[in-house]
Amino acid sequence: MADIALTHSEREQLRDKLQAYCETHFELELEQFDAEFFIDFIAEQIGPAFYNAGIDEAIRTHALYSERIQEEMDLKKIF
């Protein structure tokens, strides 16, 4: 898998959300760089699991739609 590339705006949004979450739930004040390092860790170490789960779901969805299309095509066959 390629590295996850986030725009500057996306990184800022994630950083702000992470800082707010930590403050609300843990009474922990994360500095900007700490939050950004944590985001990097999540993207590198945890992100692939979510990415793979998304790919698996896409494969299952595609298989279901392909099966339905095949059923529809079979119904339209002329005998």
Legacy VTK file of the C-alpha trace (Angstrom):
# vtk DataFile Version 3.0
C-alpha trace
ASCII
DATASET POLYDATA
POINTS 79 float
0.000 0.000 0.000
1.226 3.469 -0.808
1.758 5.991 1.931
-1.358 7.849 2.928
-1.075 11.353 1.509
-3.091 13.994 3.310
-3.452 17.579 2.210
-2.404 20.349 4.567
-6.072 21.110 5.222
-6.899 17.464 5.981
-3.963 17.228 8.401
-5.117 20.390 10.171
-8.662 19.058 10.506
-7.458 15.716 11.863
-5.065 17.446 14.260
-7.831 19.709 15.563
-10.225 16.782 16.009
-7.575 14.717 17.788
-6.662 17.577 20.105
-10.326 18.213 20.939
-10.970 14.501 21.534
-8.008 14.109 23.876
-8.976 17.238 25.776
-12.621 16.170 26.136
-12.128 12.509 26.977
-8.791 12.444 28.758
-8.265 16.011 29.930
-5.024 15.789 27.946
-3.769 18.825 26.095
-1.855 17.735 22.989
0.500 20.219 21.395
0.458 20.644 17.626
3.526 18.496 16.935
2.439 15.744 19.340
-0.935 15.550 17.601
0.702 15.458 14.174
3.112 12.690 15.228
0.128 10.732 16.560
-1.693 11.201 13.247
1.404 9.917 11.425
1.481 6.877 13.723
-2.191 6.142 13.088
-1.759 6.520 9.322
1.286 4.254 9.239
0.417 1.612 11.825
-3.380 1.506 12.086
-4.472 2.951 8.754
-3.635 -0.186 6.741
-6.107 -2.264 8.775
-8.931 0.171 7.967
-7.785 0.393 4.351
-7.809 -3.399 4.005
-11.246 -3.611 5.619
-12.522 -1.086 3.069
-11.032 -3.073 0.202
-12.613 -6.292 1.522
-15.994 -4.562 1.754
-15.636 -3.229 -1.798
-14.836 -6.736 -3.055
-17.895 -8.197 -1.293
-20.134 -5.411 -2.621
-18.795 -5.859 -6.157
-19.384 -9.611 -5.989
-22.985 -9.107 -4.862
-23.715 -6.603 -7.633
-22.054 -8.830 -10.219
-24.192 -11.743 -9.074
-27.366 -9.654 -9.328
-26.439 -8.456 -12.798
-25.798 -12.034 -13.889
-29.208 -13.081 -12.532
-30.883 -10.229 -14.427
-29.063 -11.165 -17.624
-30.094 -14.818 -17.223
-33.741 -13.749 -16.888
-33.552 -11.811 -20.169
-32.186 -14.714 -22.198
-34.325 -15.868 -25.068
-34.812 -19.624 -25.240
LINES 1 80
79 0 1 2 3 4 5 6 7 8 9 10 11 12 13 14 15 16 17 18 19 20 21 22 23 24 25 26 27 28 29 30 31 32 33 34 35 36 37 38 39 40 41 42 43 44 45 46 47 48 49 50 51 52 53 54 55 56 57 58 59 60 61 62 63 64 65 66 67 68 69 70 71 72 73 74 75 76 77 78
